[in-house]
Amino acid sequence: MLEQNHSPSFKEDFKPVVLIPVYDHEHAIGKVVAAVLLHGVPCMLVDDGSSLACATVLDALAAAEPEKITLVRHAENRGKGAAVLTGFARAAADGYTHVLQIDADGQHRVDDIPTFLALAAAHPASIIAGCPIYDESVPAIRLYCRYLTHVWVWINTLSLDIKDSMCGFRVYPVPPVIALIARQKIGARMNFDTDILVRLYWDGLKVINLPTRVAYPMDGVSHFRLWLDNVLITRMHATLFFGMLCRLPSLLARKWKSR
């Protein structure tokens, strides 16, 4: 693992940024950002229409470390996926080659950032996808729902290459994402993480699964809307299924080549 407290050494053509979508996580975000900055990687916060209390915390964080933290703001809440995609557009404009996405609530193990980035630097054209190792804090219903999504992802990719499509801790190469969102609308809310990962896989990107410990959550705030988000996720799986059928020959050929 890379050393903390100084900038990691990478090739000049590997320029990562840590992207954190934030919506009303004022109690956790300060600790998450402080932990991220220990690894010497710039941080981008996307305020997705947070309350005044959270917005004030974000303003203070950005003002305290203006050379390390970029703050981007939505005037109103548009969803996690929309916030991440806004971050991608800014990352591309600022010349970053890779985006490391991590959640704002403290559920992800920030100390794994060097491992994610080292793997991304070694495989710059791949997605490094977090594969959660849960502790006892995870709600049982979430595990059951995640498994159902896993099954659909395995069907829609005709593979077991994606071990977990819902974890918000991953590294993307920026250019393929920008190319994808230029031609395809991606889920803007809790359907984002699965939708974009499957579609990038369809585009030919390799997914490297990296185990990482996950806890639920530091500040006790969840923005998952039980009925509406489940409807969006169900619709997404149906759309991806028909998209898979259209791509059946190429997916089968890819599967055959990987043998």
C-alpha positions as protocol buffer text, in pm:
chain_id: "A"
residue {
  index: 1
  type: MET
  ca { x: 0 y: 0 z: 0 }
}
residue {
  index: 2
  type: LEU
  ca { x: 119 y: 353 z: -75 }
}
residue {
  index: 3
  type: GLU
  ca { x: 235 y: 582 z: 205 }
}
residue {
  index: 4
  type: GLN
  ca { x: -9 y: 834 z: 350 }
}
residue {
  index: 5
  type: ASN
  ca { x: 53 y: 1202 z: 422 }
}
residue {
  index: 6
  type: HIS
  ca { x: 221 y: 1283 z: 90 }
}
residue {
  index: 7
  type: SER
  ca { x: 128 y: 1279 z: -275 }
}
residue {
  index: 8
  type: PRO
  ca { x: 152 y: 933 z: -431 }
}
residue {
  index: 9
  type: SER
  ca { x: 393 y: 898 z: -719 }
}
residue {
  index: 10
  type: PHE
  ca { x: 228 y: 817 z: -1051 }
}
residue {
  index: 11
  type: LYS
  ca { x: 314 y: 863 z: -1417 }
}
residue {
  index: 12
  type: GLU
  ca { x: 245 y: 1213 z: -1550 }
}
residue {
  index: 13
  type: ASP
  ca { x: -36 y: 1084 z: -1772 }
}
residue {
  index: 14
  type: PHE
  ca { x: -225 y: 952 z: -1466 }
}
residue {
  index: 15
  type: LYS
  ca { x: -398 y: 1243 z: -1295 }
}
residue {
  index: 16
  type: PRO
  ca { x: -674 y: 1131 z: -1055 }
}
residue {
  index: 17
  type: VAL
  ca { x: -924 y: 1329 z: -850 }
}
residue {
  index: 18
  type: VAL
  ca { x: -1142 y: 1204 z: -565 }
}
residue {
  index: 19
  type: LEU
  ca { x: -1506 y: 1290 z: -637 }
}
residue {
  index: 20
  type: ILE
  ca { x: -1759 y: 1303 z: -353 }
}
residue {
  index: 21
  type: PRO
  ca { x: -2128 y: 1372 z: -426 }
}
residue {
  index: 22
  type: VAL
  ca { x: -2280 y: 1536 z: -119 }
}
residue {
  index: 23
  type: TYR
  ca { x: -2641 y: 1581 z: -13 }
}
residue {
  index: 24
  type: ASP
  ca { x: -2703 y: 1679 z: 350 }
}
residue {
  index: 25
  type: HIS
  ca { x: -2412 y: 1491 z: 506 }
}
residue {
  index: 26
  type: GLU
  ca { x: -2280 y: 1783 z: 710 }
}
residue {
  index: 27
  type: HIS
  ca { x: -2201 y: 1562 z: 1010 }
}
residue {
  index: 28
  type: ALA
  ca { x: -1979 y: 1318 z: 821 }
}
residue {
  index: 29
  type: ILE
  ca { x: -1829 y: 1503 z: 526 }
}
residue {
  index: 30
  type: GLY
  ca { x: -1560 y: 1690 z: 721 }
}
residue {
  index: 31
  type: LYS
  ca { x: -1408 y: 1371 z: 855 }
}
residue {
  index: 32
  type: VAL
  ca { x: -1429 y: 1202 z: 513 }
}
residue {
  index: 33
  type: VAL
  ca { x: -1258 y: 1494 z: 338 }
}
residue {
  index: 34
  type: ALA
  ca { x: -984 y: 1514 z: 602 }
}
residue {
  index: 35
  type: ALA
  ca { x: -914 y: 1143 z: 556 }
}
residue {
  index: 36
  type: VAL
  ca { x: -909 y: 1178 z: 177 }
}
residue {
  index: 37
  type: LEU
  ca { x: -662 y: 1468 z: 184 }
}
residue {
  index: 38
  type: LEU
  ca { x: -418 y: 1258 z: 387 }
}
residue {
  index: 39
  type: HIS
  ca { x: -350 y: 1065 z: 67 }
}
residue {
  index: 40
  type: GLY
  ca { x: -232 y: 1371 z: -126 }
}
residue {
  index: 41
  type: VAL
  ca { x: -498 y: 1349 z: -397 }
}
residue {
  index: 42
  type: PRO
  ca { x: -712 y: 1650 z: -494 }
}
residue {
  index: 43
  type: CYS
  ca { x: -1076 y: 1633 z: -391 }
}
residue {
  index: 44
  type: MET
  ca { x: -1389 y: 1750 z: -572 }
}
residue {
  index: 45
  type: LEU
  ca { x: -1710 y: 1801 z: -376 }
}
residue {
  index: 46
  type: VAL
  ca { x: -2037 y: 1820 z: -567 }
}
residue {
  index: 47
  type: ASP
  ca { x: -2307 y: 1977 z: -352 }
}
residue {
  index: 48
  type: ASP
  ca { x: -2631 y: 1830 z: -482 }
}
residue {
  index: 49
  type: GLY
  ca { x: -2865 y: 2099 z: -354 }
}
residue {
  index: 50
  type: SER
  ca { x: -2790 y: 2046 z: 14 }
}
residue {
  index: 51
  type: SER
  ca { x: -2950 y: 2234 z: 303 }
}
residue {
  index: 52
  type: LEU
  ca { x: -2793 y: 2557 z: 428 }
}
residue {
  index: 53
  type: ALA
  ca { x: -2629 y: 2370 z: 717 }
}
residue {
  index: 54
  type: CYS
  ca { x: -2448 y: 2129 z: 484 }
}
residue {
  index: 55
  type: ALA
  ca { x: -2371 y: 2396 z: 224 }
}
residue {
  index: 56
  type: THR
  ca { x: -2206 y: 2606 z: 495 }
}
residue {
  index: 57
  type: VAL
  ca { x: -1985 y: 2314 z: 598 }
}
residue {
  index: 58
  type: LEU
  ca { x: -1885 y: 2255 z: 234 }
}
residue {
  index: 59
  type: ASP
  ca { x: -1803 y: 2622 z: 183 }
}
residue {
  index: 60
  type: ALA
  ca { x: -1580 y: 2614 z: 489 }
}
residue {
  index: 61
  type: LEU
  ca { x: -1399 y: 2301 z: 374 }
}
residue {
  index: 62
  type: ALA
  ca { x: -1332 y: 2447 z: 29 }
}
residue {
  index: 63
  type: ALA
  ca { x: -1220 y: 2781 z: 173 }
}
residue {
  index: 64
  type: ALA
  ca { x: -977 y: 2611 z: 412 }
}
residue {
  index: 65
  type: GLU
  ca { x: -803 y: 2411 z: 135 }
}
residue {
  index: 66
  type: PRO
  ca { x: -861 y: 2600 z: -193 }
}
residue {
  index: 67
  type: GLU
  ca { x: -567 y: 2435 z: -370 }
}
residue {
  index: 68
  type: LYS
  ca { x: -680 y: 2085 z: -274 }
}
residue {
  index: 69
  type: ILE
  ca { x: -1060 y: 2105 z: -284 }
}
residue {
  index: 70
  type: THR
  ca { x: -1288 y: 2203 z: -572 }
}
residue {
  index: 71
  type: LEU
  ca { x: -1652 y: 2273 z: -485 }
}
residue {
  index: 72
  type: VAL
  ca { x: -1920 y: 2239 z: -752 }
}
residue {
  index: 73
  type: ARG
  ca { x: -2282 y: 2313 z: -666 }
}
residue {
  index: 74
  type: HIS
  ca { x: -2629 y: 2220 z: -790 }
}
residue {
  index: 75
  type: ALA
  ca { x: -2892 y: 2482 z: -707 }
}
residue {
  index: 76
  type: GLU
  ca { x: -3138 y: 2204 z: -629 }
}
residue {
  index: 77
  type: ASN
  ca { x: -3120 y: 1833 z: -558 }
}
residue {
  index: 78
  type: ARG
  ca { x: -3089 y: 1633 z: -882 }
}
residue {
  index: 79
  type: GLY
  ca { x: -2976 y: 1294 z: -752 }
}
residue {
  index: 80
  type: LYS
  ca { x: -2650 y: 1116 z: -678 }
}
residue {
  index: 81
  type: GLY
  ca { x: -2595 y: 1013 z: -1039 }
}
residue {
  index: 82
  type: ALA
  ca { x: -2650 y: 1365 z: -1167 }
}
residue {
  index: 83
  type: ALA
  ca { x: -2401 y: 1495 z: -910 }
}
residue {
  index: 84
  type: VAL
  ca { x: -2137 y: 1241 z: -1014 }
}
residue {
  index: 85
  type: LEU
  ca { x: -2188 y: 1322 z: -1382 }
}
residue {
  index: 86
  type: THR
  ca { x: -2151 y: 1695 z: -1310 }
}
residue {
  index: 87
  type: GLY
  ca { x: -1826 y: 1604 z: -1137 }
}
residue {
  index: 88
  type: PHE
  ca { x: -1711 y: 1407 z: -1440 }
}
residue {
  index: 89
  type: ALA
  ca { x: -1771 y: 1706 z: -1668 }
}
residue {
  index: 90
  type: ARG
  ca { x: -1568 y: 1930 z: -1437 }
}
residue {
  index: 91
  type: ALA
  ca { x: -1294 y: 1666 z: -1401 }
}
residue {
  index: 92
  type: ALA
  ca { x: -1262 y: 1642 z: -1780 }
}
residue {
  index: 93
  type: ALA
  ca { x: -1249 y: 2021 z: -1811 }
}
residue {
  index: 94
  type: ASP
  ca { x: -978 y: 2037 z: -1544 }
}
residue {
  index: 95
  type: GLY
  ca { x: -764 y: 1776 z: -1719 }
}
residue {
  index: 96
  type: TYR
  ca { x: -806 y: 1484 z: -1481 }
}
residue {
  index: 97
  type: THR
  ca { x: -765 y: 1140 z: -1636 }
}
residue {
  index: 98
  type: HIS
  ca { x: -939 y: 936 z: -1365 }
}
residue {
  index: 99
  type: VAL
  ca { x: -1214 y: 989 z: -1113 }
}
residue {
  index: 100
  type: LEU
  ca { x: -1223 y: 801 z: -785 }
}
residue {
  index: 101
  type: GLN
  ca { x: -1583 y: 810 z: -663 }
}
residue {
  index: 102
  type: ILE
  ca { x: -1651 y: 769 z: -292 }
}
residue {
  index: 103
  type: ASP
  ca { x: -1960 y: 835 z: -79 }
}
residue {
  index: 104
  type: ALA
  ca { x: -1995 y: 1127 z: 162 }
}
residue {
  index: 105
  type: ASP
  ca { x: -2144 y: 941 z: 458 }
}
residue {
  index: 106
  type: GLY
  ca { x: -1829 y: 763 z: 572 }
}
residue {
  index: 107
  type: GLN
  ca { x: -1936 y: 412 z: 482 }
}
residue {
  index: 108
  type: HIS
  ca { x: -1630 y: 350 z: 266 }
}
residue {
  index: 109
  type: ARG
  ca { x: -1281 y: 278 z: 396 }
}
residue {
  index: 110
  type: VAL
  ca { x: -1086 y: 586 z: 287 }
}
residue {
  index: 111
  type: ASP
  ca { x: -756 y: 415 z: 372 }
}
residue {
  index: 112
  type: ASP
  ca { x: -816 y: 193 z: 66 }
}
residue {
  index: 113
  type: ILE
  ca { x: -779 y: 491 z: -169 }
}
residue {
  index: 114
  type: PRO
  ca { x: -406 y: 426 z: -238 }
}
residue {
  index: 115
  type: THR
  ca { x: -484 y: 65 z: -329 }
}
residue {
  index: 116
  type: PHE
  ca { x: -762 y: 172 z: -568 }
}
residue {
  index: 117
  type: LEU
  ca { x: -542 y: 434 z: -732 }
}
residue {
  index: 118
  type: ALA
  ca { x: -238 y: 208 z: -762 }
}
residue {
  index: 119
  type: LEU
  ca { x: -451 y: -53 z: -937 }
}
residue {
  index: 120
  type: ALA
  ca { x: -603 y: 212 z: -1164 }
}
residue {
  index: 121
  type: ALA
  ca { x: -257 y: 343 z: -1252 }
}
residue {
  index: 122
  type: ALA
  ca { x: -149 y: -9 z: -1344 }
}
residue {
  index: 123
  type: HIS
  ca { x: -466 y: -64 z: -1550 }
}
residue {
  index: 124
  type: PRO
  ca { x: -560 y: 284 z: -1672 }
}
residue {
  index: 125
  type: ALA
  ca { x: -819 y: 168 z: -1927 }
}
residue {
  index: 126
  type: SER
  ca { x: -1013 y: -40 z: -1671 }
}
residue {
  index: 127
  type: ILE
  ca { x: -1271 y: 36 z: -1405 }
}
residue {
  index: 128
  type: ILE
  ca { x: -1164 y: -49 z: -1050 }
}
residue {
  index: 129
  type: ALA
  ca { x: -1491 y: -144 z: -880 }
}
residue {
  index: 130
  type: GLY
  ca { x: -1524 y: -181 z: -506 }
}
residue {
  index: 131
  type: CYS
  ca { x: -1659 y: -517 z: -394 }
}
residue {
  index: 132
  type: PRO
  ca { x: -1803 y: -465 z: -43 }
}
residue {
  index: 133
  type: ILE
  ca { x: -1707 y: -665 z: 262 }
}
residue {
  index: 134
  type: TYR
  ca { x: -1982 y: -576 z: 510 }
}
residue {
  index: 135
  type: ASP
  ca { x: -1976 y: -564 z: 886 }
}
residue {
  index: 136
  type: GLU
  ca { x: -2275 y: -628 z: 1114 }
}
residue {
  index: 137
  type: SER
  ca { x: -2409 y: -273 z: 1059 }
}
residue {
  index: 138
  type: VAL
  ca { x: -2549 y: -351 z: 713 }
}
residue {
  index: 139
  type: PRO
  ca { x: -2931 y: -389 z: 704 }
}
residue {
  index: 140
  type: ALA
  ca { x: -3035 y: -739 z: 594 }
}
residue {
  index: 141
  type: ILE
  ca { x: -3285 y: -603 z: 340 }
}
residue {
  index: 142
  type: ARG
  ca { x: -3002 y: -423 z: 160 }
}
residue {
  index: 143
  type: LEU
  ca { x: -2810 y: -747 z: 119 }
}
residue {
  index: 144
  type: TYR
  ca { x: -3114 y: -922 z: -28 }
}
residue {
  index: 145
  type: CYS
  ca { x: -3185 y: -636 z: -269 }
}
residue {
  index: 146
  type: ARG
  ca { x: -2821 y: -619 z: -373 }
}
residue {
  index: 147
  type: TYR
  ca { x: -2817 y: -988 z: -457 }
}
residue {
  index: 148
  type: LEU
  ca { x: -3120 y: -945 z: -681 }
}
residue {
  index: 149
  type: THR
  ca { x: -2939 y: -666 z: -864 }
}
residue {
  index: 150
  type: HIS
  ca { x: -2628 y: -883 z: -893 }
}
residue {
  index: 151
  type: VAL
  ca { x: -2830 y: -1152 z: -1069 }
}
residue {
  index: 152
  type: TRP
  ca { x: -2974 y: -901 z: -1316 }
}
residue {
  index: 153
  type: VAL
  ca { x: -2628 y: -759 z: -1387 }
}
residue {
  index: 154
  type: TRP
  ca { x: -2492 y: -1107 z: -1454 }
}
residue {
  index: 155
  type: ILE
  ca { x: -2780 y: -1162 z: -1698 }
}
residue {
  index: 156
  type: ASN
  ca { x: -2739 y: -823 z: -1866 }
}
residue {
  index: 157
  type: THR
  ca { x: -2365 y: -869 z: -1917 }
}
residue {
  index: 158
  type: LEU
  ca { x: -2377 y: -1246 z: -1980 }
}
residue {
  index: 159
  type: SER
  ca { x: -2090 y: -1275 z: -1736 }
}
residue {
  index: 160
  type: LEU
  ca { x: -1983 y: -1279 z: -1373 }
}
residue {
  index: 161
  type: ASP
  ca { x: -1718 y: -1014 z: -1439 }
}
residue {
  index: 162
  type: ILE
  ca { x: -1896 y: -755 z: -1222 }
}
residue {
  index: 163
  type: LYS
  ca { x: -1907 y: -882 z: -864 }
}
residue {
  index: 164
  type: ASP
  ca { x: -2096 y: -583 z: -723 }
}
residue {
  index: 165
  type: SER
  ca { x: -2250 y: -305 z: -932 }
}
residue {
  index: 166
  type: MET
  ca { x: -2393 y: -95 z: -648 }
}
residue {
  index: 167
  type: CYS
  ca { x: -2086 y: 2 z: -450 }
}
residue {
  index: 168
  type: GLY
  ca { x: -2014 y: 374 z: -482 }
}
residue {
  index: 169
  type: PHE
  ca { x: -1639 y: 329 z: -428 }
}
residue {
  index: 170
  type: ARG
  ca { x: -1466 y: 291 z: -765 }
}
residue {
  index: 171
  type: VAL
  ca { x: -1222 y: 445 z: -1012 }
}
residue {
  index: 172
  type: TYR
  ca { x: -1323 y: 534 z: -1368 }
}
residue {
  index: 173
  type: PRO
  ca { x: -1109 y: 647 z: -1660 }
}
residue {
  index: 174
  type: VAL
  ca { x: -1262 y: 981 z: -1760 }
}
residue {
  index: 175
  type: PRO
  ca { x: -1263 y: 971 z: -2146 }
}
residue {
  index: 176
  type: PRO
  ca { x: -1486 y: 660 z: -2183 }
}
residue {
  index: 177
  type: VAL
  ca { x: -1738 y: 806 z: -1937 }
}
residue {
  index: 178
  type: ILE
  ca { x: -1750 y: 1138 z: -2123 }
}
residue {
  index: 179
  type: ALA
  ca { x: -1799 y: 950 z: -2452 }
}
residue {
  index: 180
  type: LEU
  ca { x: -2078 y: 739 z: -2301 }
}
residue {
  index: 181
  type: ILE
  ca { x: -2276 y: 1025 z: -2148 }
}
residue {
  index: 182
  type: ALA
  ca { x: -2250 y: 1221 z: -2472 }
}
residue {
  index: 183
  type: ARG
  ca { x: -2468 y: 962 z: -2644 }
}
residue {
  index: 184
  type: GLN
  ca { x: -2660 y: 791 z: -2363 }
}
residue {
  index: 185
  type: LYS
  ca { x: -2874 y: 915 z: -2075 }
}
residue {
  index: 186
  type: ILE
  ca { x: -2760 y: 753 z: -1749 }
}
residue {
  index: 187
  type: GLY
  ca { x: -2968 y: 703 z: -1434 }
}
residue {
  index: 188
  type: ALA
  ca { x: -2954 y: 1022 z: -1229 }
}
residue {
  index: 189
  type: ARG
  ca { x: -3037 y: 882 z: -886 }
}
residue {
  index: 190
  type: MET
  ca { x: -2974 y: 554 z: -703 }
}
residue {
  index: 191
  type: ASN
  ca { x: -2990 y: 370 z: -1036 }
}
residue {
  index: 192
  type: PHE
  ca { x: -2668 y: 541 z: -1147 }
}
residue {
  index: 193
  type: ASP
  ca { x: -2395 y: 310 z: -1019 }
}
residue {
  index: 194
  type: THR
  ca { x: -2534 y: -4 z: -1183 }
}
residue {
  index: 195
  type: ASP
  ca { x: -2648 y: 167 z: -1503 }
}
residue {
  index: 196
  type: ILE
  ca { x: -2313 y: 328 z: -1586 }
}
residue {
  index: 197
  type: LEU
  ca { x: -2109 y: 21 z: -1492 }
}
residue {
  index: 198
  type: VAL
  ca { x: -2308 y: -214 z: -1716 }
}
residue {
  index: 199
  type: ARG
  ca { x: -2300 y: 30 z: -2007 }
}
residue {
  index: 200
  type: LEU
  ca { x: -1926 y: 86 z: -1977 }
}
residue {
  index: 201
  type: TYR
  ca { x: -1884 y: -292 z: -1971 }
}
residue {
  index: 202
  type: TRP
  ca { x: -2090 y: -309 z: -2291 }
}
residue {
  index: 203
  type: ASP
  ca { x: -1852 y: -52 z: -2438 }
}
residue {
  index: 204
  type: GLY
  ca { x: -1568 y: -297 z: -2382 }
}
residue {
  index: 205
  type: LEU
  ca { x: -1411 y: -171 z: -2059 }
}
residue {
  index: 206
  type: LYS
  ca { x: -1266 y: -431 z: -1825 }
}
residue {
  index: 207
  type: VAL
  ca { x: -1392 y: -432 z: -1466 }
}
residue {
  index: 208
  type: ILE
  ca { x: -1142 y: -517 z: -1194 }
}
residue {
  index: 209
  type: ASN
  ca { x: -1312 y: -604 z: -865 }
}
residue {
  index: 210
  type: LEU
  ca { x: -1137 y: -489 z: -548 }
}
residue {
  index: 211
  type: PRO
  ca { x: -1264 y: -606 z: -206 }
}
residue {
  index: 212
  type: THR
  ca { x: -1314 y: -322 z: 41 }
}
residue {
  index: 213
  type: ARG
  ca { x: -1477 y: -301 z: 383 }
}
residue {
  index: 214
  type: VAL
  ca { x: -1806 y: -110 z: 409 }
}
residue {
  index: 215
  type: ALA
  ca { x: -2001 y: 7 z: 714 }
}
residue {
  index: 216
  type: TYR
  ca { x: -2346 y: 174 z: 733 }
}
residue {
  index: 217
  type: PRO
  ca { x: -2326 y: 481 z: 773 }
}
residue {
  index: 218
  type: MET
  ca { x: -2126 y: 727 z: 982 }
}
residue {
  index: 219
  type: ASP
  ca { x: -2401 y: 989 z: 1021 }
}
residue {
  index: 220
  type: GLY
  ca { x: -2707 y: 763 z: 1005 }
}
residue {
  index: 221
  type: VAL
  ca { x: -2846 y: 947 z: 700 }
}
residue {
  index: 222
  type: SER
  ca { x: -2973 y: 752 z: 401 }
}
residue {
  index: 223
  type: HIS
  ca { x: -3128 y: 917 z: 97 }
}
residue {
  index: 224
  type: PHE
  ca { x: -3255 y: 593 z: -55 }
}
residue {
  index: 225
  type: ARG
  ca { x: -3626 y: 638 z: -131 }
}
residue {
  index: 226
  type: LEU
  ca { x: -3771 y: 291 z: -82 }
}
residue {
  index: 227
  type: TRP
  ca { x: -4050 y: 292 z: -339 }
}
residue {
  index: 228
  type: LEU
  ca { x: -3937 y: 549 z: -594 }
}
residue {
  index: 229
  type: ASP
  ca { x: -3576 y: 433 z: -614 }
}
residue {
  index: 230
  type: ASN
  ca { x: -3684 y: 69 z: -636 }
}
residue {
  index: 231
  type: VAL
  ca { x: -3912 y: 163 z: -926 }
}
residue {
  index: 232
  type: LEU
  ca { x: -3623 y: 341 z: -1098 }
}
residue {
  index: 233
  type: ILE
  ca { x: -3392 y: 44 z: -1041 }
}
residue {
  index: 234
  type: THR
  ca { x: -3652 y: -202 z: -1171 }
}
residue {
  index: 235
  type: ARG
  ca { x: -3706 y: 9 z: -1483 }
}
residue {
  index: 236
  type: MET
  ca { x: -3330 y: 30 z: -1531 }
}
residue {
  index: 237
  type: HIS
  ca { x: -3291 y: -349 z: -1518 }
}
residue {
  index: 238
  type: ALA
  ca { x: -3568 y: -391 z: -1776 }
}
residue {
  index: 239
  type: THR
  ca { x: -3407 y: -135 z: -2006 }
}
residue {
  index: 240
  type: LEU
  ca { x: -3067 y: -298 z: -1969 }
}
residue {
  index: 241
  type: PHE
  ca { x: -3215 y: -639 z: -2041 }
}
residue {
  index: 242
  type: PHE
  ca { x: -3350 y: -528 z: -2378 }
}
residue {
  index: 243
  type: GLY
  ca { x: -3020 y: -351 z: -2443 }
}
residue {
  index: 244
  type: MET
  ca { x: -2843 y: -679 z: -2370 }
}
residue {
  index: 245
  type: LEU
  ca { x: -3061 y: -857 z: -2626 }
}
residue {
  index: 246
  type: CYS
  ca { x: -2955 y: -604 z: -2890 }
}
residue {
  index: 247
  type: ARG
  ca { x: -2591 y: -666 z: -2801 }
}
residue {
  index: 248
  type: LEU
  ca { x: -2619 y: -1041 z: -2771 }
}
residue {
  index: 249
  type: PRO
  ca { x: -2380 y: -1129 z: -3057 }
}
residue {
  index: 250
  type: SER
  ca { x: -2103 y: -899 z: -2933 }
}
residue {
  index: 251
  type: LEU
  ca { x: -2143 y: -1010 z: -2571 }
}
residue {
  index: 252
  type: LEU
  ca { x: -2130 y: -1376 z: -2671 }
}
residue {
  index: 253
  type: ALA
  ca { x: -1820 y: -1307 z: -2880 }
}
residue {
  index: 254
  type: ARG
  ca { x: -1657 y: -1133 z: -2587 }
}
residue {
  index: 255
  type: LYS
  ca { x: -1744 y: -1424 z: -2361 }
}
residue {
  index: 256
  type: TRP
  ca { x: -1597 y: -1669 z: -2611 }
}
residue {
  index: 257
  type: LYS
  ca { x: -1272 y: -1470 z: -2646 }
}
residue {
  index: 258
  type: SER
  ca { x: -1225 y: -1460 z: -2268 }
}
residue {
  index: 259
  type: ARG
  ca { x: -1214 y: -1840 z: -2244 }
}
